[in-house]
Amino acid sequence: MEDAKLTPRRLATRIGVAPRTVERWLTGAELVPHAGNRVDACRALKVNEDVIWPKAVQVRS
């Protein structure tokens, strides 16, 4: 998030979720967002999904 110059609140606003939701993603290592939210977050952060949520990518493969 630092590289994208986004705070959790700004990321939440950009992808249309509550700031608390983003906070949960950051603190809950086992928590995986819904697919659409993952895609939107990755676009906003300019990273591949497997960098942030590798377990979600493994399950999908």
Backbone torsions as a table, in degrees:
resi	resn	phi	psi	omega
1	MET	NA	-32.8	179.3
2	GLU	-63.0	-43.3	179.6
3	ASP	-62.4	-35.1	179.5
4	ALA	-83.8	-2.7	-179.3
5	LYS	58.4	43.3	179.0
6	LEU	-122.2	138.8	170.9
7	THR	-90.1	165.1	175.5
8	PRO	-55.3	-39.3	-179.9
9	ARG	-65.4	-43.1	-179.9
10	ARG	-68.1	-38.4	176.4
11	LEU	-62.8	-44.0	179.3
12	ALA	-58.9	-45.5	179.6
13	THR	-62.8	-42.4	-177.9
14	ARG	-64.1	-36.6	-176.3
15	ILE	-101.4	-2.0	173.1
16	GLY	81.9	34.8	174.6
17	VAL	-124.4	169.0	178.2
18	ALA	-73.1	145.8	176.8
19	PRO	-55.0	-36.4	178.8
20	ARG	-62.1	-32.1	178.3
21	THR	-63.2	-45.7	178.3
22	VAL	-63.4	-40.2	177.6
23	GLU	-60.0	-39.5	178.3
24	ARG	-64.6	-39.8	178.2
25	TRP	-61.4	-38.5	-177.1
26	LEU	-72.5	-34.1	-175.7
27	THR	-96.0	-21.4	-177.7
28	GLY	-101.0	95.1	-175.9
29	ALA	-57.8	-31.3	-178.1
30	GLU	-89.2	-8.8	-177.1
31	LEU	-78.7	126.3	178.8
32	VAL	-120.5	121.8	-179.7
33	PRO	-66.2	162.6	173.9
34	HIS	-58.2	153.0	-174.5
35	ALA	-54.0	-45.6	-179.3
36	GLY	-62.6	-40.4	177.9
37	ASN	-67.7	-36.0	177.0
38	ARG	-62.7	-45.8	-179.6
39	VAL	-61.4	-46.9	-179.3
40	ASP	-63.2	-41.7	179.7
41	ALA	-64.6	-42.5	-179.9
42	CYS	-64.7	-39.1	176.5
43	ARG	-63.0	-45.2	-179.0
44	ALA	-64.4	-36.1	-177.6
45	LEU	-89.5	-10.9	179.7
46	LYS	59.5	48.8	176.5
47	VAL	-137.1	160.3	175.9
48	ASN	-77.9	149.6	-177.7
49	GLU	-58.6	-37.3	-177.5
50	ASP	-67.7	-15.7	176.8
51	VAL	-73.9	-39.3	-175.9
52	ILE	-93.4	-44.2	-176.6
53	TRP	-128.1	70.3	-177.2
54	PRO	-61.3	-31.2	179.4
55	LYS	-65.3	-35.6	178.9
56	ALA	-65.5	-38.4	179.7
57	VAL	-70.5	-39.7	178.7
58	GLN	-63.0	-42.8	-179.6
59	VAL	-63.9	-38.8	-178.1
60	ARG	-70.5	-29.4	-176.1
61	SER	-74.9	NA	NA
